[in-house]
Every structure is written in structure tokens, then in C-alpha cells.
Amino acid sequence: MSKMQFKLNSSGVSSLLKSAEMQNVLSKQASAIKNRCGEGYEQDIFVGKNRANAMVWADSYQARKENMENNTLLKAVR
């Protein structure tokens, strides 16, 4: 039995991680998390140096307080 070897195309992987398709996937996931959290949470997508990133954060005072008391964002990610 011979060993299989492959060489990863790093520029291809980099372009995939920054692609519009990846941003759509991240946007759907961030929206789902935001919806599970409730009112007062916001989301954003941005392309960084290495990959596309999504974030959800507590935007209002009530949401920040709720998140600090109940770990709402952490529970919504699970």
C-alpha cells in the first residue's frame, strides 16, 4: 500500500477563505446566532488579512447587561 501525498494550494485556500461564498456562510451563521440572542444584538462581516470574519455583539445597554448575567452570546453559539 503506497502513501498518498498532496500539496495544498495556499493561494487557493486563501482566496476561498476570503470569497463571497464564505462571507454568505458566515452571514447566515451570524444571523442565526443574533436571532437566538434576541433584541439589542448586532452583527457584522468583514474581510481581514487572512480570512472573512463574522461577529455578533450586544449593542444596547439591556443586551450587554443580559449577556454579562447569562452569557447569552456564548449560549447562542452552541
C-alpha positions in Angstrom: 0.0 0.0 0.0 1.5 3.3 -1.1 1.2 6.6 0.8 -0.8 9.3 -0.8 0.7 12.8 -0.8 -0.8 16.1 -1.8 0.4 19.7 -1.8 -2.0 22.3 -0.6 -2.5 25.3 -2.9 -2.2 28.1 -0.3 -3.2 30.9 -2.6 -6.4 28.9 -3.5 -7.2 28.3 0.2 -6.6 32.0 1.0 -8.9 33.1 -1.8 -11.6 30.6 -0.7 -11.5 31.9 2.9 -12.0 35.4 1.7 -14.6 34.6 -1.0 -18.2 35.9 -1.3 -19.4 32.3 -0.7 -17.6 32.1 2.6 -19.0 35.5 3.6 -22.5 34.2 2.8 -22.0 31.2 5.0 -20.7 33.4 7.8 -23.5 35.8 7.4 -26.1 33.0 7.8 -24.4 31.7 10.9 -24.1 35.2 12.5 -27.8 35.9 11.7 -28.8 32.6 13.4 -26.8 33.5 16.5 -28.2 37.0 16.6 -31.7 35.7 16.3 -31.2 33.3 19.1 -30.0 36.1 21.3 -33.0 38.4 20.8 -33.3 42.2 20.8 -30.3 44.5 21.2 -27.7 42.4 19.4 -26.0 43.4 16.1 -23.8 41.5 13.5 -21.1 42.4 11.0 -19.0 40.7 8.4 -15.6 41.9 7.3 -12.6 40.5 5.4 -9.4 40.5 7.3 -5.8 39.8 6.3 -6.2 36.0 6.2 -10.0 35.3 6.1 -13.5 36.6 6.2 -14.8 37.2 9.8 -18.2 37.4 11.3 -19.1 38.9 14.7 -22.1 39.4 16.9 -22.2 41.7 19.8 -24.5 43.2 22.4 -25.3 46.7 21.1 -27.8 48.0 23.7 -27.4 48.5 27.5 -30.0 45.9 28.2 -28.4 43.4 25.9 -24.9 44.0 27.4 -26.4 43.5 30.9 -28.2 40.3 29.9 -25.1 38.9 28.3 -23.0 39.6 31.4 -25.5 37.9 33.6 -26.5 35.0 31.4 -23.7 34.5 28.8 -26.3 34.9 26.1 -23.8 35.1 23.2 -21.9 32.0 24.4 -25.1 30.0 24.8 -26.3 31.1 21.3 -23.1 29.9 19.6 -23.6 26.3 20.9 
